[in-house]
Amino acid sequence: MTRGRDEAQAGAAMPPAQMPEEWARELQEERTAGARWGEEFGGQHEAWAEEFRREREHGSELSRALEETLNGDEKLAQSELRDFIAAVNDGSFQFDNGSILQPDGELWDPAGLETPFSLRPYTFTPHNPFLGRPDCFRSGVEMLQRGELVESVQALEAEVQEHPDNCDAWLTLGLAHAENDEDVKAIIALNRAVQADPDNLDALLALGVSHTNELEQVNALTHLRSWITRHPEYSQLCPPQEEIGSLRETYTLHNEVTQIFTRVLQTRPDDVELHTVLGILYHLSYDYEKAIEHFREALRINPQDYSLWNKLGATLANFSKSDEAVDAYIQALSIKPNYVRALANLGIAYSNQEMYEEGASCYLKALSINPGASHIWSSLRSVFHFMDRSDLAARCDTENAEAFRGDIDF
């Protein structure tokens, strides 16, 4: 029997391994990151291609806007995005039925502009006070259970620096980053867990959800498929593993993985993980009604799973049921008050209903727990602009939540 998401195997120390909140934030116009849900890459290519085609045909407004964005962001200015824009404008890229083709005729893959997550090294916290201390893994687990996420991450980083092959420590570190609403860091840590133990089901399942949040849909589907095909109880019900094809096959892969989980669910209708993954898969295909159905069924079985309440809330929000989404987020926070991802999502929900002060309160509480969450600072800054409080927006540059005491109650 595989471990559930309520614990991670670690001798006598068992952290609550709630499946990472590998979840989409509500759609929010002011967020520069946009929606966090996977889209068909082909559809993205088509939309981008059309934007650039209109730009070339109808003037330079888009180019000016992109240049202003690039010039205002040092990191973007140094990325390959500038080269890509220039290549589109000078005709180096060609368009074929909405897809962007490279000069050699291959389909252009935006993910190729960055080093794959599986190859990125983990960046450790400098001047970690836990380095050299004994029993860092147990300490990290205990702090994660108490909601002390920053300290938990530091302790777990010290553990994996001392014991780089500790699969459970990498897994728990990935889960801690996911709870902190930092999926890229979670993916890198979870990949190290899978490198140490390719059959670690908790890590595979967590990777599937975190890749979904980062719009890495093929990687998400691949890991979810690996999870069920390696599952000791369900593998015999799955078709033979095949190589994952090109970007053009994402839709087919999604259908295949959904059919596998649906078939297995018929044999285990009360399996929370199966319902959870099917909720994710239906959310990916924008079938929100079915996604909500599966999340509600999972919560019927395990009503104390705060991560499931957050997932339900995100799905309800994307289904234009903001009031119900707020209730779901509040339920998640009643179980785990320091749950950064749910706090951030609740802030978005309030902001989308023009309840800006309530949204700011949620963001600040999240930032008091994880002050390094730059995307939440960006959301908070936008909320203050909507409140016509440019003074508070400017104060966000300090990245110090305590600087807002007296102005915003959190």
QUINORCOR-V740806 format. One record per pair of residues at least 24 apart in sequence whose ideal C-beta (glycine too) atoms are under 6 Angstrom apart, sorted by sequence separation. I is the first residue (numbers start at 1). J is the second residue. D is the distance in whole Angstrom. If there is no record, write none. Layout:
BEGIN
I:J:D, I:J:D
END
This chain:
BEGIN
130:154:5, 152:176:5, 186:210:5, 291:315:5, 325:349:5, 359:383:5, 130:155:5, 128:154:5, 167:193:5, 201:227:6, 272:298:5, 306:332:4, 340:366:5, 131:158:5, 149:176:6, 183:210:4, 237:264:5, 288:315:6, 322:349:6, 356:383:5, 130:158:4, 371:399:6, 125:154:6, 128:157:6, 167:196:4, 272:301:5, 306:335:4, 340:369:5, 128:158:6, 149:179:6, 167:197:4, 183:213:4, 234:264:5, 272:302:5, 306:336:4, 340:370:5, 356:386:5, 149:180:5, 165:196:5, 171:202:6, 183:214:5, 199:230:5, 270:301:6, 288:319:4, 304:335:6, 310:341:6, 322:353:6, 338:369:5, 356:387:5, 125:157:6, 137:169:5, 144:176:5, 171:203:5, 218:250:6, 221:253:5, 225:257:5, 228:260:6, 283:315:5, 310:342:5, 317:349:6, 344:376:5, 351:383:6, 80:113:5, 124:157:5, 167:200:6, 217:250:6, 221:254:6, 224:257:6, 306:339:6, 368:401:4, 367:401:4, 52:88:4, 221:257:5, 364:401:5, 364:404:6, 364:408:6, 365:410:5, 49:95:5, 364:410:4, 361:408:6, 360:408:5, 361:409:6, 49:98:5, 361:410:5, 49:100:5, 46:98:3, 224:277:6, 45:99:5, 45:100:5, 122:188:5, 120:188:5, 117:187:5, 117:188:6, 118:191:5, 13:138:4, 15:141:4, 13:141:5, 15:144:5, 16:145:6, 107:247:6, 20:175:6, 15:172:5, 21:178:6, 10:168:5, 17:175:6, 20:178:3, 9:168:6, 181:340:5, 8:168:5, 180:340:5, 181:341:5, 8:171:5, 181:344:5, 8:172:5, 20:186:6, 38:212:5, 36:213:5, 38:215:5, 38:217:4, 17:202:5, 20:206:5, 22:209:2, 22:210:5, 20:209:6, 20:210:6, 22:212:6, 180:370:5, 22:213:5, 147:338:3, 181:373:6, 2:201:5, 3:202:6, 41:247:5, 40:250:6, 38:284:5, 21:307:5, 23:310:6, 19:307:6, 23:311:5, 18:307:4, 21:310:5, 24:314:5, 23:314:5, 26:317:4, 21:341:4, 25:345:6, 28:348:5, 26:348:4, 25:348:6, 26:349:6, 33:375:6, 31:379:6, 30:382:4
END
